[in-house]
Amino acid sequence: MRTERCIYYVEWHMRSVLKPALFDDEENPATRPDPVAPKEPSLSAKAKARTKRTPDAQPAHSFQSLLDDLATITRNTIVPAIPAAPGWDRDTEPTPHQKKILDLLDSLPNQQPVAGSSKYPQTL
């Protein structure tokens, strides 16, 4: 039970910073005139749903499809055919959209820079 709560907590924080890239409504609930009335999606949320794009023309995602997109960033281990040669790891380069998502994740509190974001030191 404790693990599930931790997972939901992490997901809640991730969703809060990733709202610009998700279909989630970015409108602050405190700005709604009647908090008890059924929620009407904001104009920006309706535009995202209609165009399947964010305001900056990037693809809008569900939380799961965003994780699937980020899962394409991989670390490949290169093992040379020469027996004495050492192997090395090489990370795939994130797309510009993935880099933007990683930068959003860097804004999470108490977070080390995410590999692939602009704040993460590049290695060769």
Secondary structure, 3 states (H helix, E strand, C coil): CHHHHHHHHHHHHHHHHHHHHECCCCCCHHHCCCCCCCCCCCHHHHHHHHHCECCCCCECECHHHHHHHHCCCCEEEECCCCCCCCCEEEECCCCHHHHHHHHHHCCCCCCCCCCCCCCCCCCC
